[in-house]
Protein backbone atom coordinates (compact mmCIF):
# COMPACT_ATOMS: atom_id res chain seq x y z
CA UNK A 1 0.00 0.00 0.00
CA UNK A 2 1.25 3.44 -0.84
CA UNK A 3 -0.20 6.72 0.31
CA UNK A 4 0.70 10.26 -0.56
CA UNK A 5 -0.13 12.34 2.51
CA UNK A 6 -0.70 16.02 1.95
CA UNK A 7 -1.27 18.18 5.01
CA UNK A 8 -4.18 20.41 4.10
CA UNK A 9 -6.03 23.44 5.25
CA UNK A 10 -8.83 22.26 2.97
CA UNK A 11 -9.41 20.01 -0.03
CA UNK A 12 -12.26 18.87 -2.22
CA UNK A 13 -12.95 16.26 -4.88
CA UNK A 14 -15.34 16.71 -7.79
CA UNK A 15 -16.70 14.24 -10.33
CA UNK A 16 -18.28 15.74 -13.45
CA UNK A 17 -18.55 19.14 -11.74
CA UNK A 18 -20.27 17.76 -8.61
CA UNK A 19 -18.47 17.82 -5.27
CA UNK A 20 -18.30 14.31 -3.84
CA UNK A 21 -15.97 14.95 -0.88
CA UNK A 22 -14.28 17.70 1.08
CA UNK A 23 -12.12 17.96 4.15
CA UNK A 24 -9.76 20.02 6.22
CA UNK A 25 -7.78 20.75 8.17
CA UNK A 26 -6.11 17.35 8.15
CA UNK A 27 -4.80 15.00 5.49
CA UNK A 28 -5.59 14.53 1.83
CA UNK A 29 -4.65 10.89 1.31
CA UNK A 30 -3.97 9.60 -2.20
CA UNK A 31 -4.45 5.87 -1.60
CA UNK A 32 -2.88 3.19 -3.80
CA UNK A 33 -3.17 -0.57 -3.43
CA UNK A 34 -0.48 -2.89 -4.76
CA UNK A 35 -0.96 -6.42 -6.04
CA UNK A 36 0.68 -7.84 -2.89
CA UNK A 37 -1.41 -5.85 -0.37
CA UNK A 38 -4.04 -7.39 1.88
CA UNK A 39 -6.27 -6.58 4.86
CA UNK A 40 -3.46 -7.04 7.39
CA UNK A 41 -1.89 -3.84 6.04
CA UNK A 42 -4.90 -1.64 6.72
CA UNK A 43 -4.77 -1.07 10.48
CA UNK A 44 -0.99 -0.48 10.72
CA UNK A 45 -1.20 2.03 7.86
CA UNK A 46 -4.15 3.81 9.45
CA UNK A 47 -2.45 3.93 12.85
CA UNK A 48 0.69 5.41 11.28
CA UNK A 49 -1.38 7.98 9.39
CA UNK A 50 -3.49 9.21 12.28
CA UNK A 51 -0.65 9.31 14.82
CA UNK A 52 2.04 10.81 12.56
CA UNK A 53 3.22 13.97 14.31
CA UNK A 54 3.24 16.33 11.34
CA UNK A 55 0.97 19.15 12.49
CA UNK A 56 2.37 22.26 14.13
CA UNK A 57 2.15 22.93 17.85
CA UNK A 58 2.01 26.43 19.36
CA UNK A 59 5.78 26.78 18.85
CA UNK A 60 5.49 25.94 15.15
CA UNK A 61 7.11 22.49 15.55
CA UNK A 62 5.72 19.32 13.97
CA UNK A 63 4.59 17.75 17.24
CA UNK A 64 0.88 17.08 16.81
CA UNK A 65 -0.98 14.25 15.12
CA UNK A 66 -4.28 14.22 13.26
CA UNK A 67 -5.85 12.90 16.46
CA UNK A 68 -4.34 15.75 18.49
CA UNK A 69 -5.75 18.44 16.21
CA UNK A 70 -9.07 16.61 15.77
CA UNK A 71 -8.48 16.79 12.03
CA UNK A 72 -10.24 15.11 9.15
CA UNK A 73 -9.38 12.91 6.19
CA UNK A 74 -10.15 13.07 2.49
CA UNK A 75 -9.17 9.70 1.02
CA UNK A 76 -8.90 9.42 -2.76
CA UNK A 77 -8.12 6.19 -4.61
CA UNK A 78 -5.01 6.47 -6.80
CA UNK A 79 -3.84 3.34 -8.62
CA UNK A 80 -1.22 5.39 -10.46
CA UNK A 81 0.95 5.29 -7.32
CA UNK A 82 1.91 1.81 -8.56
CA UNK A 83 2.96 2.95 -12.02
CA UNK A 84 6.19 1.51 -13.38
CA UNK A 85 7.93 4.22 -15.40
CA UNK A 86 11.14 2.25 -15.89
CA UNK A 87 10.93 1.45 -19.56
CA UNK A 88 9.26 2.96 -22.57
CA UNK A 89 7.17 6.09 -22.53
CA UNK A 90 3.90 4.66 -21.31
CA UNK A 91 3.33 3.78 -17.63
CA UNK A 92 2.72 0.15 -16.75
CA UNK A 93 0.33 -0.67 -13.93
CA UNK A 94 1.05 -4.37 -13.48
CA UNK A 95 2.11 -3.79 -9.85
CA UNK A 96 -1.27 -2.28 -8.93
CA UNK A 97 -3.98 -4.46 -7.39
CA UNK A 98 -6.90 -5.54 -9.55
CA UNK A 99 -9.77 -3.01 -9.32
CA UNK A 100 -12.08 -5.28 -7.28
CA UNK A 101 -9.31 -6.03 -4.74
CA UNK A 102 -8.29 -2.36 -4.56
CA UNK A 103 -11.90 -1.19 -4.09
CA UNK A 104 -12.44 -3.68 -1.26
CA UNK A 105 -9.28 -2.59 0.62
CA UNK A 106 -10.00 1.09 -0.03
CA UNK A 107 -13.54 0.80 1.34
CA UNK A 108 -12.34 -1.14 4.39
CA UNK A 109 -9.66 1.48 5.08
CA UNK A 110 -12.26 4.25 4.92
CA UNK A 111 -14.56 2.27 7.24
CA UNK A 112 -11.71 1.77 9.75
CA UNK A 113 -11.03 5.51 9.80
CA UNK A 114 -14.71 6.25 10.42
CA UNK A 115 -14.85 3.61 13.17
CA UNK A 116 -12.06 5.52 14.94
CA UNK A 117 -14.31 8.59 14.92
CA UNK A 118 -12.29 10.52 12.36
CA UNK A 119 -14.37 12.74 10.06
CA UNK A 120 -13.65 11.05 6.74
CA UNK A 121 -14.79 11.78 3.22
CA UNK A 122 -13.77 10.17 -0.06
CA UNK A 123 -13.44 10.56 -3.74
CA UNK A 124 -15.33 8.28 -6.11
CA UNK A 125 -13.47 5.02 -6.73
CA UNK A 126 -12.63 4.39 -10.38
CA UNK A 127 -13.95 7.71 -11.61
CA UNK A 128 -12.16 10.61 -13.26
CA UNK A 129 -11.86 13.10 -10.40
CA UNK A 130 -10.69 16.66 -10.00
CA UNK A 131 -8.92 17.23 -6.70
CA UNK A 132 -8.32 20.72 -5.35
CA UNK A 133 -6.34 21.42 -2.21
CA UNK A 134 -4.58 23.98 -0.14
CA UNK A 135 -1.43 22.17 0.98
CA UNK A 136 -0.47 23.54 4.38
CA UNK A 137 3.27 24.06 4.66
CA UNK A 138 3.54 22.59 2.07
CA UNK A 139 3.91 19.25 3.81
CA UNK A 140 3.79 16.07 1.72
CA UNK A 141 4.93 12.54 2.63
CA UNK A 142 4.99 9.13 0.99
CA UNK A 143 3.81 6.35 3.32
CA UNK A 144 4.64 2.87 2.02
CA UNK A 145 3.50 -0.32 3.77
CA UNK A 146 6.83 -1.95 2.88
CA UNK A 147 8.55 0.54 5.17
CA UNK A 148 6.33 0.10 8.22
CA UNK A 149 5.27 -3.56 8.15
CA UNK A 150 7.50 -6.35 9.43
Sine and cosine of phi, psi and omega as CSV:
sin_phi,cos_phi,sin_psi,cos_psi,sin_omega,cos_omega
0.00,0.00,0.70,-0.72,0.08,-1.00
-0.80,-0.60,0.63,-0.78,0.05,-1.00
-0.69,-0.72,0.74,-0.67,0.21,-0.98
-1.00,-0.06,0.85,-0.53,0.00,-1.00
-0.96,-0.27,0.86,-0.52,0.05,-1.00
-0.87,-0.49,0.88,-0.47,0.04,-1.00
-0.94,0.33,0.81,-0.58,-0.13,-0.99
-0.83,-0.56,0.50,-0.87,0.27,-0.96
-0.99,0.12,-0.63,0.78,0.07,-1.00
-0.28,-0.96,0.39,-0.92,0.06,-1.00
-0.39,-0.92,0.38,-0.93,0.07,-1.00
-0.53,-0.85,0.37,-0.93,0.05,-1.00
-0.79,-0.61,0.73,-0.68,0.06,-1.00
-0.84,-0.54,0.56,-0.83,0.13,-0.99
-0.82,-0.57,0.85,-0.52,0.00,-1.00
0.78,0.62,0.67,0.74,0.07,-1.00
0.99,0.16,0.00,1.00,0.01,-1.00
-0.94,-0.33,0.79,-0.61,0.02,-1.00
-0.94,0.35,0.79,-0.61,0.02,-1.00
-0.93,-0.36,-0.28,0.96,0.01,-1.00
-0.31,-0.95,0.49,-0.87,0.09,-1.00
-0.44,-0.90,0.36,-0.93,-0.08,-1.00
-0.28,-0.96,0.18,-0.98,0.15,-0.99
0.75,-0.66,0.47,-0.88,-0.17,0.98
-0.94,0.33,0.42,-0.91,-0.02,-1.00
0.41,-0.91,-0.69,-0.72,-0.03,-1.00
-0.88,-0.47,0.70,-0.71,0.35,-0.94
-1.00,-0.04,0.84,-0.54,-0.05,-1.00
-0.91,-0.41,0.91,-0.41,0.15,-0.99
-1.00,0.00,0.90,-0.44,-0.28,-0.96
-0.92,-0.38,0.91,-0.42,0.02,-1.00
-0.89,-0.46,0.64,-0.77,0.00,-1.00
-0.91,-0.42,0.79,-0.62,0.03,-1.00
-1.00,-0.02,0.28,-0.96,-0.03,-1.00
-0.87,0.49,-0.43,0.91,-0.04,-1.00
-1.00,-0.08,-0.01,1.00,-0.05,-1.00
-0.98,0.20,0.44,-0.90,0.04,-1.00
-0.49,-0.87,-0.01,-1.00,-0.08,-1.00
-0.87,0.49,-0.45,0.89,-0.02,-1.00
-0.92,0.40,-0.28,0.96,0.01,-1.00
-0.99,0.12,-0.34,0.94,-0.17,-0.99
-0.90,0.44,-0.81,0.58,-0.07,-1.00
-0.91,0.42,-0.71,0.71,0.05,-1.00
-0.87,0.49,-0.60,0.80,0.02,-1.00
-0.93,0.37,-0.66,0.75,0.02,-1.00
-0.91,0.43,-0.70,0.71,0.01,-1.00
-0.87,0.49,-0.68,0.73,0.04,-1.00
-0.88,0.48,-0.72,0.70,-0.03,-1.00
-0.87,0.48,-0.76,0.65,-0.13,-0.99
-0.98,0.17,-0.29,0.96,0.01,-1.00
-0.95,-0.31,0.04,1.00,0.03,-1.00
-0.91,0.42,0.85,-0.53,-0.06,-1.00
-1.00,0.10,1.00,0.09,-0.07,-1.00
-0.78,-0.63,0.17,0.99,0.05,-1.00
-0.95,-0.30,0.56,-0.83,-0.13,-0.99
-0.97,0.25,0.66,-0.75,0.13,-0.99
-1.00,0.03,-0.13,-0.99,-0.05,-1.00
-0.90,0.43,-0.34,0.94,0.03,-1.00
-1.00,-0.06,0.05,1.00,0.02,-1.00
0.99,0.12,0.16,0.99,0.00,-1.00
-1.00,-0.05,0.56,-0.83,0.08,-1.00
-0.96,0.28,1.00,-0.03,-0.05,-1.00
-0.77,-0.63,-0.14,0.99,-0.11,-0.99
-0.92,-0.38,0.53,-0.85,0.03,-1.00
-0.99,-0.16,0.11,-0.99,0.10,-1.00
-0.84,0.54,-0.65,0.76,0.02,-1.00
-0.90,0.44,-0.64,0.77,0.00,-1.00
-0.89,0.46,-0.65,0.76,-0.05,-1.00
-1.00,0.02,-0.03,1.00,-0.06,-1.00
0.82,0.57,0.73,0.69,-0.03,-1.00
-0.99,0.13,-0.05,-1.00,-0.05,-1.00
-0.79,-0.62,0.19,-0.98,-0.02,-1.00
-0.84,-0.54,0.61,-0.79,0.24,-0.97
-0.84,-0.55,0.93,-0.36,-0.11,-0.99
-0.95,-0.31,0.85,-0.53,-0.08,-1.00
-0.84,-0.54,0.81,-0.58,0.02,-1.00
-0.91,0.41,0.62,-0.79,-0.10,-1.00
-0.46,-0.89,0.99,0.13,-0.02,-1.00
-0.91,0.42,-0.35,0.94,-0.04,-1.00
-0.92,0.38,-0.17,0.98,0.09,-1.00
-0.90,0.43,-0.30,0.95,0.02,-1.00
-0.97,-0.23,0.37,0.93,0.04,-1.00
-0.93,0.38,0.64,-0.77,0.14,-0.99
-0.97,-0.25,0.91,-0.42,-0.04,-1.00
-0.96,-0.27,0.23,0.97,-0.14,-0.99
-0.92,0.39,-0.56,0.83,-0.03,-1.00
-0.70,-0.72,0.47,-0.88,0.00,-1.00
0.94,0.33,-0.20,-0.98,-0.04,-1.00
-0.90,-0.43,0.00,1.00,0.01,-1.00
-0.91,-0.42,0.74,-0.67,0.00,-1.00
-0.90,0.44,0.56,-0.83,0.12,-0.99
-0.95,-0.32,0.62,-0.78,-0.04,-1.00
-0.88,-0.48,0.46,0.89,-0.05,-1.00
-0.92,0.39,-0.32,0.95,0.01,-1.00
-1.00,0.05,-0.13,0.99,0.03,-1.00
-0.99,0.15,0.49,-0.87,0.06,-1.00
-0.92,0.38,0.43,-0.90,0.10,-0.99
-0.87,0.49,0.53,-0.85,-0.08,-1.00
-0.80,0.60,-0.65,0.76,-0.02,-1.00
-0.92,0.38,-0.61,0.79,0.05,-1.00
-0.93,0.38,-0.72,0.69,-0.02,-1.00
-0.88,0.47,-0.69,0.72,0.00,-1.00
-0.87,0.49,-0.71,0.71,-0.01,-1.00
-0.86,0.51,-0.75,0.66,-0.02,-1.00
-0.93,0.38,-0.63,0.78,0.05,-1.00
-0.86,0.50,-0.76,0.65,-0.03,-1.00
-0.91,0.42,-0.60,0.80,0.04,-1.00
-0.93,0.36,-0.60,0.80,0.04,-1.00
-0.90,0.45,-0.71,0.70,0.04,-1.00
-0.87,0.50,-0.70,0.71,0.00,-1.00
-0.88,0.47,-0.66,0.75,0.04,-1.00
-0.88,0.48,-0.68,0.74,0.02,-1.00
-0.88,0.47,-0.69,0.72,0.00,-1.00
-0.91,0.40,-0.62,0.79,0.04,-1.00
-0.88,0.48,-0.49,0.87,0.02,-1.00
-0.99,0.16,0.01,1.00,0.04,-1.00
0.99,0.11,0.25,0.97,-0.02,-1.00
-1.00,0.05,0.82,-0.58,0.09,-1.00
-0.85,0.52,0.88,-0.48,-0.14,-0.99
-0.72,-0.70,0.79,-0.62,0.12,-0.99
-0.82,-0.57,0.22,-0.98,-0.11,-0.99
-0.69,-0.72,0.19,-0.98,0.24,-0.97
-0.99,0.10,-0.40,-0.92,0.00,-1.00
-0.84,-0.54,0.96,-0.28,-0.13,-0.99
-0.80,0.61,0.76,-0.65,0.09,-1.00
0.98,0.21,0.03,1.00,-0.02,-1.00
-0.98,-0.17,0.38,-0.93,0.16,-0.99
-0.97,0.25,0.86,-0.50,-0.08,-1.00
-0.86,-0.51,0.45,-0.89,0.17,-0.99
-0.91,-0.42,0.87,-0.50,-0.06,-1.00
-0.94,-0.35,0.79,-0.61,0.06,-1.00
-0.87,-0.49,0.63,-0.78,-0.01,-1.00
-0.47,-0.88,0.39,-0.92,0.24,-0.97
-0.92,-0.38,0.96,-0.28,-0.04,-1.00
-0.99,0.15,0.89,-0.46,-0.06,-1.00
-0.99,0.12,0.92,-0.40,0.04,-1.00
0.73,-0.68,-0.93,0.36,-0.13,0.99
-0.94,0.34,0.58,-0.82,0.06,-1.00
-0.78,-0.62,0.86,-0.51,-0.01,-1.00
-0.63,-0.78,0.74,-0.67,0.01,-1.00
-0.77,-0.64,0.42,-0.91,0.18,-0.98
-0.96,-0.28,0.84,-0.54,0.06,-1.00
-0.94,-0.35,0.87,-0.49,-0.07,-1.00
-0.85,-0.52,0.80,-0.61,-0.03,-1.00
-0.86,0.52,-0.47,0.88,0.01,-1.00
-0.91,0.41,-0.36,0.93,-0.01,-1.00
-1.00,-0.02,-0.32,0.95,-0.07,-1.00
-0.90,-0.44,-0.20,0.98,-0.01,-1.00
-0.99,-0.14,0.59,-0.81,0.00,-1.00
-0.93,0.38,0.00,0.00,0.00,0.00
